[in-house]
């Protein structure tokens, strides 16, 4: 009974996102000469690691939790699995920069608008290579602009140690999605947040330190 109740709440809160529709981003940044033409994001790049996180989802005041697992299965594709904390699989995707495959999804979540939103979120989270078209700076960050279709991605690398700490996905005038990364070594992100600016959706991922992971 408890398992089915939690799964029901998770499904309904996911779907609640879509009841509501799914100034210049650089105005406070100083332009500077571009010092690189490409950038490779460091996270989720090791094929020998299962990236397991406890996922907390805030949707219009509802707080939910589950397990998020990402695995690099070849040079271009990651597999994403999302389960409840009781191990019930809700979603299973394969994603690359040019493809997206739904291996399985519970029928209650099998909605095109939901899948497209998660495709965008996970695509940004796992994207590896960026072509750089512009560069800016502020007091704390070197900021690289990379075109993404009719939108742009802004990569924030700390001036102190060049860690990737933030990614902003934007239209020409407004921020749409913000990803923040907390990392001790710029190789593995211990905490990640995905925040939508136009809907009340926040996904927080905290590295799941199981006994098996702790021994590695």
C-alpha positions, -999 to +999 in steps of 0.1 A: +000+000+000+028+024+009+047+018-023+017+024-045+007+055-026+041+071-030+043+062-067+008+077-072+019+109-055+051+111-076+032+106-108+005+132-101+030+158-090+051+152-121+020+158-142+010+189-122+040+206-138+022+209-170-010+225-159+009+258-164+028+263-196+059+247-200+163+414-201+193+401-217+212+373-200+246+389-204+237+425-194+257+423-162+287+405-178+318+421-194+326+409-230+361+396-236+381+380-263+373+343-268+402+322-255+389+287-266+367+274-294+354+243-277+348+231-241+342+196-228+321+193-196+338+170-171+308+154-154+292+120-162+321+111-185+335+079-169+320+047-184+332+027-154+311+046-129+274+042-122+264+078-112+238+072-085+220+101-068+192+106-043+168+128-062+145+153-045+119+169-066+100+201-057+069+207-078+045+235-069+052+230-031+052+192-032+084+175-021+092+140-035+122+117-035+136+088-055+168+074-070+185+088-102+210+066-120+231+077-150+255+053-168+277+061-199+272+031-221+294+041-250+312+072-264+280+091-271+251+075-252+241+076-215+214+055-199+191+072-174+170+053-149+147+069-123+130+048-096+111+053-064+131+048-032+114+014-030+130+003-063+100+007-086+112+018-120+094+048-133+115+058-163+144+043-184+159+064-211+189+064-235+201+098-245+229+113-267+233+147-282+215+135-314+191+108-301+166+100-274+151+065-268+125+056-242+132+020-230+104+020-206+081+044-187+051+038-165+018+045-184+008+074-160+040+093-170+039+085-207+030+120-218+048+138-246+051+171-229+066+155-198+091+133-218+102+164-238+109+183-207+129+155-192+147+151-225+158+187-223+168+185-187+188+153-190+203+165-223+217+196-206+229+176-177+248+151-198+259+172-227+297+168-232+310+191-260+302+227-266+312+250-295+321+284-281+308+315-299+314+342-272+330+349-239+322+371-209+334+376-173+323+389-140+341+391-107+339+353-101+335+335-134+347+331-169+315+327-189+313+309-223+284+312-247+275+282-268+246+282-293+220+255-288+195+256-316+175+288-313+187+292-277+220+296-259+240+278-232+262+299-208+289+279-190+302+294-158+338+284-149+352+297-116+382+320-120+398+304-090+401+268-103+382+267-136+355+244-122+322+242-141+298+255-114+268+266-134+251+262-168+223+286-179+200+276-208+183+307-222+164+324-249+178+356-263+163+376-235+154+352-206+170+325-185+149+292-189+168+265-170+197+268-146+219+239-136+243+243-107+272+218-098+290+214-066+323+195-071+354+190-051+376+180-080+359+191-112+355+155-122+325+143-102+296+165-091+285+157-055+254+179-058+234+191-088+204+213-090+181+218-120+158+248-117+132+259-142+126+296-143+091+296-159+076+267-139+079+258-103+101+227-108+134+220-090+153+187-092+181+183-066+206+154-070+228+144-041+254+117-046+242+084-031+270+071-009+261+034-006+285+010+010+295-003-024+302+033-037+321+041-005+344+012-009+355+023-044 
